[in-house]
Amino acid sequence: MSTVITGGCLCGNIRFAYKGVLGTAAYCHCSDCRKCTGSAFSVSVAMEIEHFEITAGSLKGFAKKGDSGNDLTHLFLRLLLDARHELGRVDKAQRNEQPD
């Protein structure tokens, strides 16, 4: 079953939409994810990139080798004073299940 999800960053400058099948949620405790989130871990969900769209705003990014040796890309919004925000979070209130 396809899922429709919208979300964005806290300041509202970045918005995204996804309509597709959600993959498994993963929790990571590596140093890259801890630095990225400012927490003890990060949570991510696999999505099919062809069904993901940035609907507002413009992102910056950088790529590096993660602790695992895999390629890792961080996307963020560059703001004044060089403050950075990760891509964002899902709007729980706007999550709707759509039958295929």
C-alpha angles and dihedrals in degrees: 000000000000120000127209113214130173128184146138148177125307095256091051097235093115121054129175139184132201130187113179146074116313118227129213120305114242131198119207130191100181119131092251092056092044091052092045095052101029086230138098091264146358130234122214137172124209114243133178105253094215089064095048121092136179101223099182136018136017127270133214122203150173134206130215141154110276126222087267092057091248122124111266126194123193118198121197145157114250112222136178115296088028092277111161134205126194117239092277146241137288121268099237093196092058098050111119130176113227122193116234 
